Amino acid sequence: MQRTRTLKHHADLVDRMASAQGVDLEQKVMEGLLTPDDISTAVLACTGCSSPGDCEHWLASHETGAPAPSYCRNVELFEDIKASRRV
């Protein structure tokens, strides 16, 4: 049960960080720039973060459009998506 809770928590963080970057993950899947597996990979990368609390704090204190923090394990993914590059 703990693993499921962890995955859901990090899926939420990935979605919120993408939104903060101005990226709609679902839309990008429909556009063919991203696959559901790409999102799963991003969530798994996020679970490897040693400080998800820092991410939560960052999300609470930054407005949409602010660059993702350098410690984000998905910063390159978000940059590629924003540049409309296929992942």
N, C-alpha and C positions, 0 to 999 in steps of 0.2 A: 504494500500500500504506500509506503514511503516513496518508492521509485515513481509511482504514478503521480503523487503529489509534487515531487520534484520536477518531473517533466511538464506538468501543467503550469507550475510556477514559472519555469523558464520559457515555455511557449508564450505565456503572457508577457514576459519581459521582452522577448524577441518582437512580438506584435506591437507592443507599446513603443519600443525603440524604433521600429520601422515607421510607425505613425509619426513619431517625433521627427523623423527624417523626411517626412512628407511622402512616405512610400506606403501604398496600399498593397500588401502582399497578395491578396486575393486577385486584385486587378492585374498585377504583374504576371500571375499564373495564367490568367485568361489571355493576356497579351503574348504569352509564350516566352517571356523573358525569365521565367522562373518555373520550376516544377515543384509539386508537393514534396518530392524527395529533397530538393534544395532547402525547403523550409525545415524539414525534419533534421537535415544536417546542421542547419543554423541553430536549432533548438539543442541538439546534442553538443555543439560547440559551446553554447551558452552554459550548459550544465557543468562544463569544465572550469568555469570561472570561480575563482576563490573568494570573490567579493560581490555577490549579487546585491548586497545591501547598498554598495556604492552606486550601482546602476539604478536602483530604486530611488536613491537620493537625487541622482542626476536627473532622472525623469521627472521628479517632482519639482525641480528647480530650473528647468530649461523650457523654453518655448519651442513650438514646432519650427523646424528649419535650422536649428542649431546643429553644428557638426557633431557626429557621434563622438563620445569620449575615446581617446586613443587606446584605453585598456579594453574596449569592447572587442570581443572575439569575432564579431561579425561586421566590423567597421568597413572592411574591404567589400564585403557583400553589398552593404547598403550603398557604398560609393558606386559600385558597378551598376546596381539597379537604377540609381538616380541618373546615371549617365546613359541609361537605356542600353547597357551592354548585356548580352546574354550571359548568364552565370554558367 
